[in-house]
Amino acid sequence: MNRFRSTVRRAAAIAGAALVGTVASLALASPASAHHPIVNGSAVCDAATGQWKVTWVVGNSETDLEGKITKVVLTPDGSTVTNIAVDAILPKSGDGNLEGVQMLPGTATGAGLTVEAKWIRPTHIVQTEDSDSITFEGTCTTPQEPRPSAKFASACDGSVTVTLINGDDATAAANFTVTGAGGFTQTQSVIPGGSKSVVVPAANAANIKVTVGDKTIAEGGWEDPKNCAEPVGTVESTCTELIFTIENPADGQSVTVNFTPSVGSPKTLTVAPGETKSVSFPGTDGLTVKTAVEGLGEDGQETVAWEKPADCGSPGLPVTGASIGGAIAAGVALVGVGAGLLLLTRRRRRTTTT
């Protein structure tokens, strides 16, 4: 046997096998080198929240095959991203990208994303990764800004209540200045989400202006509320009763009066616009009734006494003829209730404008 020839043959076979293996490896490596995710990120400061908003876009290098995400690594640790997750499908190139948002505190200094994806072809499986990182410039903060607004409400007495509002989305106090005719000026500071009121007297209620800094928020003045009709209260002392009557015009507003007698139980009378109602108490010697118009405090309180008419007759004697005294008493104005009702219409009725 020619050992040299056998040795040469064996060497040639080994070399051939090595060559085939090399070609096969190249056949797998060539497409593998092209398969990869494409990761890009960008960041902006979200002034509304004071956070960094990082938008990540992950593309696919392949035009004919979808990929599948197999690993996602974010920095800083513990942060999250929307949409980009393990098992998410990576669309073919040209069919769109995966997009996700990562929110980070305004004090964060940077962000990073590494994505690994897998492609499955009939002859081989390819798994590669790509990453990107961003360095933030400065600190993201929420601008300190107020959100001021104002509303006017005219009263029947000629005054105007100005309601000063600082919106719930404000990030700083609003420093309001309210001015009116005759040199009227008042300042108020309102915290975010808060409100305060300023009453401009009737003498100053023309040319009202509300400003914050050098910006005019609202302008206006007194306007007729058109519902200032005054309720009328009357009292009648009969031989047996003390009767209170309240007549409320149709163009007025609902009014409530509490009556507290010196003897007996209290009563309350609520009269809607267009209604007339009465309440009575048994007439007894020394009877007094305290009236209180709701919404006026002490200003709406008066005390009325029962006064027995002179023509009620003597005990045991019949009463004949018409009771003139009762008719006269019926015409007496209830000074306390009437004054209170007048004051109520001036204080409580409002019309709102912006």
CORPEGI-V124433 format. One record per residue. PHI is phi as a letter, one per 20 degrees, with the letter a starting at -180 (NA if undefined). PSI is psi in radians with two decimals (NA if undefined). D_LAST is the distance of its C-alpha to the last C-alpha in Angstrom with 1 decimal. Layout:
# CORPEGI-V124433
PHI | PSI | D_LAST
PHI | PSI | D_LAST
This chain:
# CORPEGI-V124433
NA | 2.47 | 114.7
e | 1.70 | 113.1
f | -0.56 | 110.8
f | -0.78 | 109.3
f | -0.69 | 108.2
f | -0.70 | 106.7
f | -0.73 | 104.9
f | -0.74 | 103.5
f | -0.75 | 102.5
f | -0.72 | 100.7
f | -0.69 | 98.9
f | -0.67 | 97.9
f | -0.76 | 96.6
f | -0.76 | 94.5
f | -0.70 | 93.2
f | -0.76 | 92.4
f | -0.71 | 90.5
f | -0.68 | 88.5
f | -0.75 | 87.7
f | -0.74 | 86.5
f | -0.70 | 84.4
f | -0.76 | 82.9
f | -0.73 | 82.1
f | -0.74 | 80.5
f | -0.71 | 78.4
f | -0.61 | 77.2
f | -0.61 | 76.4
e | -0.63 | 74.0
f | -0.58 | 72.6
f | -0.92 | 71.8
f | -0.56 | 69.1
f | -0.62 | 68.0
f | -0.36 | 67.2
e | -0.41 | 64.6
f | 2.05 | 62.7
a | 2.58 | 59.8
f | 2.72 | 56.1
c | 1.91 | 54.0
d | 2.23 | 51.3
c | 2.45 | 48.6
c | 2.69 | 45.6
b | 2.66 | 42.5
c | 2.51 | 39.9
c | 2.73 | 36.4
e | 2.11 | 34.2
e | 1.73 | 31.3
f | -0.46 | 28.6
f | -0.54 | 26.4
d | -0.21 | 29.2
m | 0.49 | 31.4
c | 2.71 | 34.4
f | 2.26 | 36.9
d | 1.91 | 36.7
d | 2.17 | 40.2
d | 2.11 | 40.8
d | 2.36 | 44.5
c | 2.16 | 46.2
d | 2.08 | 49.6
d | 3.07 | 51.7
d | 2.32 | 55.2
f | -0.31 | 58.2
e | 2.35 | 59.8
e | -0.26 | 59.1
d | 0.07 | 61.3
b | 2.29 | 60.6
f | 2.67 | 57.7
d | 2.99 | 57.8
c | 2.26 | 57.0
f | 2.26 | 55.3
d | -0.25 | 57.8
b | 2.45 | 56.3
c | 2.17 | 53.0
c | 2.18 | 52.9
d | 2.62 | 49.7
c | 2.49 | 49.2
f | 2.74 | 48.0
g | 2.48 | 49.8
n | -0.16 | 47.7
e | 2.90 | 44.9
c | 2.81 | 44.2
c | 2.51 | 43.5
e | 2.61 | 42.2
m | -0.64 | 44.5
e | 1.86 | 47.4
b | 2.87 | 49.9
g | 2.39 | 53.5
n | -0.04 | 54.6
f | 2.52 | 51.8
e | 2.33 | 53.1
e | 1.91 | 53.1
g | 2.70 | 52.8
f | 2.61 | 55.5
g | 2.25 | 54.8
n | -0.30 | 52.9
d | 0.18 | 51.3
o | -3.14 | 48.5
c | 2.88 | 48.1
e | 2.29 | 47.1
c | 2.42 | 43.8
b | 2.77 | 42.4
c | 2.31 | 39.9
d | 2.12 | 40.8
d | 2.28 | 38.1
c | 2.67 | 39.4
g | 2.68 | 38.2
f | -0.31 | 37.0
e | -0.10 | 40.2
f | 2.63 | 42.5
d | -0.23 | 44.8
a | 3.11 | 45.7
b | 2.75 | 46.3
b | 2.69 | 49.2
b | 2.25 | 50.2
d | 2.26 | 53.7
c | 2.26 | 54.2
d | 2.39 | 57.6
c | 2.79 | 58.3
c | 2.44 | 61.2
c | 2.36 | 62.7
d | 1.98 | 65.4
d | 2.88 | 67.8
g | -0.54 | 71.0
d | -0.22 | 73.3
a | 2.88 | 71.3
d | 2.32 | 68.1
d | 2.35 | 66.2
c | 2.00 | 63.8
c | 2.99 | 62.2
c | 2.85 | 59.1
b | 2.77 | 56.8
b | 2.85 | 54.3
b | 2.70 | 51.7
c | 2.69 | 50.0
c | 2.43 | 47.1
d | 2.19 | 46.7
e | 2.57 | 43.2
d | 2.00 | 42.4
m | -2.78 | 40.7
d | 2.42 | 38.3
e | 2.12 | 35.2
c | 2.75 | 32.3
e | 2.22 | 28.6
g | 2.43 | 26.6
e | 1.71 | 25.1
c | 2.39 | 21.4
e | 2.88 | 18.2
c | 1.29 | 15.1
e | 2.60 | 12.4
b | 2.94 | 8.6
b | 2.63 | 6.6
c | 2.53 | 4.6
d | 2.46 | 6.0
c | 1.99 | 8.8
e | 2.42 | 11.4
d | 2.80 | 15.0
f | -0.35 | 18.1
e | 0.08 | 19.8
n | -0.14 | 17.5
e | 2.88 | 15.9
c | 2.23 | 12.3
e | 2.14 | 11.8
d | 2.05 | 9.7
e | 2.12 | 9.7
d | 2.22 | 10.9
c | 2.35 | 11.5
d | 2.04 | 14.3
g | 2.76 | 14.8
f | -0.45 | 18.1
e | 0.12 | 19.4
f | 2.60 | 19.3
d | 0.16 | 22.8
b | 2.76 | 22.3
f | 2.59 | 20.7
d | 2.18 | 17.6
d | 1.77 | 18.5
e | 2.58 | 15.6
c | 2.18 | 16.3
d | 2.16 | 14.4
c | 2.69 | 16.0
b | -3.05 | 16.2
f | 2.74 | 18.9
m | 0.36 | 22.5
n | 0.22 | 22.4
f | 2.30 | 20.1
b | 2.35 | 19.5
b | 2.43 | 18.9
d | 2.56 | 18.9
b | 2.44 | 18.3
d | 2.23 | 19.5
c | 2.20 | 17.9
f | 2.81 | 20.2
g | 2.29 | 19.5
n | 0.08 | 18.0
d | 3.10 | 17.3
b | 2.68 | 14.7
b | 2.79 | 15.2
d | 2.54 | 14.0
c | 2.20 | 14.7
e | 2.09 | 15.5
e | 2.05 | 15.6
f | 2.80 | 18.5
g | -0.64 | 18.7
f | -0.33 | 20.9
d | 0.14 | 18.5
e | 0.28 | 15.2
d | 2.59 | 15.3
l | 0.86 | 14.2
f | 2.36 | 12.1
c | 2.39 | 11.8
d | 2.17 | 11.2
c | 2.66 | 13.8
c | 1.95 | 15.8
m | -2.27 | 19.2
e | 0.23 | 19.2
d | 2.26 | 15.9
e | 2.13 | 12.9
e | -0.70 | 9.8
b | 2.65 | 7.2
c | 2.62 | 8.5
r | -2.84 | 8.5
a | -3.05 | 10.8
f | 2.40 | 12.3
c | 2.52 | 12.1
f | 2.07 | 14.9
f | -0.35 | 14.2
m | 0.37 | 17.4
b | 0.67 | 18.9
e | 0.20 | 20.5
g | 2.39 | 24.1
e | 2.30 | 26.3
f | 2.64 | 28.7
d | 2.21 | 32.3
d | 2.32 | 34.7
c | 2.76 | 38.5
c | 2.56 | 41.6
c | 2.17 | 45.1
e | 1.95 | 48.3
d | -3.09 | 51.0
f | -0.37 | 54.4
c | -0.21 | 53.4
b | 2.75 | 49.6
d | 2.01 | 46.5
d | 2.23 | 43.8
d | 2.35 | 40.1
c | 2.34 | 38.0
c | 2.16 | 34.3
d | 2.09 | 33.0
d | 2.07 | 29.3
f | 2.75 | 28.1
f | -0.47 | 26.6
d | 0.47 | 23.3
d | -2.76 | 23.1
c | 2.79 | 22.1
g | 2.44 | 24.6
c | 2.51 | 26.6
c | 2.29 | 29.2
c | 2.30 | 32.1
e | 2.37 | 34.8
d | 2.17 | 38.3
c | 1.86 | 40.9
e | 2.74 | 44.5
f | -0.38 | 47.2
c | 2.23 | 49.4
o | -3.03 | 48.3
e | 2.58 | 45.3
f | 2.76 | 41.6
c | 2.72 | 39.5
c | 2.43 | 35.9
c | 2.07 | 34.4
d | 2.16 | 31.0
c | 2.06 | 30.2
e | 2.83 | 27.7
g | 2.33 | 26.4
n | -0.03 | 29.4
d | 2.71 | 31.9
c | 2.19 | 34.7
c | 2.71 | 36.4
c | 2.73 | 39.2
b | 2.52 | 40.7
c | 2.77 | 44.2
c | 2.48 | 46.6
g | 2.29 | 50.4
f | 2.03 | 51.5
c | 2.69 | 53.8
g | 2.30 | 55.0
n | 0.05 | 52.7
f | 2.26 | 49.7
c | 2.63 | 46.3
c | 2.16 | 42.9
e | 2.17 | 40.0
d | 2.45 | 36.7
c | 2.01 | 33.4
e | 2.10 | 30.0
f | 2.41 | 27.9
n | -0.05 | 24.9
d | -0.15 | 26.5
m | -2.46 | 29.2
f | -0.45 | 32.2
f | -0.42 | 30.4
d | 0.36 | 30.6
d | 2.36 | 34.3
b | 2.78 | 37.4
d | 2.27 | 40.9
d | 2.36 | 42.8
d | 2.54 | 46.6
f | 2.30 | 48.6
c | 1.99 | 51.0
f | 2.19 | 53.9
g | 2.58 | 54.6
f | -0.39 | 57.9
e | 0.45 | 59.3
f | -0.08 | 59.2
n | 2.88 | 63.0
e | 2.73 | 65.5
g | 2.36 | 66.4
n | -0.18 | 69.1
d | 2.42 | 68.7
f | 2.59 | 67.0
e | 2.15 | 63.9
c | 2.70 | 64.3
n | 3.04 | 62.2
f | 2.56 | 58.4
e | 1.64 | 56.4
f | -0.66 | 55.2
f | -0.70 | 53.9
f | -0.68 | 51.5
f | -0.68 | 50.2
f | -0.75 | 49.6
f | -0.59 | 47.8
f | -0.39 | 45.5
e | -0.01 | 44.2
f | 2.23 | 43.3
f | 2.41 | 39.6
f | 1.66 | 38.6
g | -0.83 | 37.5
f | -0.95 | 36.2
f | -0.74 | 34.2
g | -0.78 | 33.0
f | -0.71 | 31.8
f | -0.73 | 30.1
f | -0.69 | 28.4
f | -0.78 | 27.2
f | -0.65 | 25.8
f | -0.79 | 24.1
f | -0.58 | 22.2
f | -0.56 | 21.0
e | -0.70 | 20.0
e | -0.48 | 18.7
f | 2.35 | 16.8
c | 2.70 | 13.1
c | 2.35 | 10.4
d | 2.30 | 6.9
c | 2.78 | 3.8
d | NA | 0.0
